[in-house]
Amino acid sequence: LQEAAKISPKNQQVYWELAQTRLYGYKVDEALGFARQARDLYPGNVRAQKTIEQIEKIKADLAAAQ
């Protein structure tokens, strides 16, 4: 996926996939970073902002659980 991001840096889907794989690996901060990169490519995407909010909630939940 990182190679795909190099080849097509404006492809929002690549960053969503990177965010998802990081989230599955419990790398929430990295997932959040990739999700923000995806959103920044198309700032008007409401779904993107909702996804970021969900990842932020997961991050807060994990912090509270610790």
PEKARA-V342336 format. One record per residue. N is the residue number from 1. RES is the residue in one letter. SS is DSSP state (alpha for helix, beta for strand, coil for the rest). PHI is phi in whole degrees, -180 to 180 (none if undefined). OMEGA is omega in degrees with one decimal (none if undefined). Layout:
# PEKARA-V342336
n = {N/N}
res = {RES/RES}
ss = {SS/SS}
phi = {PHI/PHI}
omega = {OMEGA/OMEGA}
This chain:
# PEKARA-V342336
n = {1/2/3/4/5/6/7/8/9/10/11/12/13/14/15/16/17/18/19/20/21/22/23/24/25/26/27/28/29/30/31/32/33/34/35/36/37/38/39/40/41/42/43/44/45/46/47/48/49/50/51/52/53/54/55/56/57/58/59/60/61/62/63/64/65/66}
res = {L/Q/E/A/A/K/I/S/P/K/N/Q/Q/V/Y/W/E/L/A/Q/T/R/L/Y/G/Y/K/V/D/E/A/L/G/F/A/R/Q/A/R/D/L/Y/P/G/N/V/R/A/Q/K/T/I/E/Q/I/E/K/I/K/A/D/L/A/A/A/Q}
ss = {coil/alpha/alpha/alpha/alpha/alpha/alpha/coil/coil/coil/coil/alpha/alpha/alpha/alpha/alpha/alpha/alpha/alpha/alpha/alpha/alpha/alpha/alpha/coil/coil/coil/alpha/alpha/alpha/alpha/alpha/alpha/alpha/alpha/alpha/alpha/alpha/alpha/alpha/alpha/coil/coil/coil/coil/alpha/alpha/alpha/alpha/alpha/alpha/alpha/alpha/alpha/alpha/alpha/alpha/alpha/alpha/alpha/alpha/alpha/alpha/alpha/alpha/coil}
phi = {none/-66/-66/-62/-65/-69/-71/-133/-67/-105/-89/-59/-60/-60/-70/-65/-66/-63/-62/-64/-66/-68/-64/-62/-91/61/-102/-66/-63/-66/-59/-63/-62/-68/-64/-67/-62/-62/-62/-65/-68/-139/-58/-81/-76/-66/-61/-61/-65/-63/-64/-62/-61/-66/-66/-62/-66/-60/-61/-65/-63/-65/-63/-67/-69/-75}
omega = {179.0/175.6/177.8/178.4/177.1/-177.9/-176.0/-173.1/179.5/178.2/-175.8/-176.5/179.5/-177.7/175.9/179.2/176.6/178.4/-177.9/-179.7/177.5/179.1/177.5/178.3/-179.9/175.4/-169.7/-179.9/177.7/178.4/179.5/178.1/179.0/178.0/177.8/176.7/178.8/179.5/-177.5/176.6/179.7/-173.4/-178.3/-177.1/-177.2/179.4/178.9/-179.9/177.9/179.4/178.0/177.9/178.1/178.3/177.3/177.6/176.9/179.0/179.7/178.7/178.3/178.7/179.8/179.8/179.9/none}
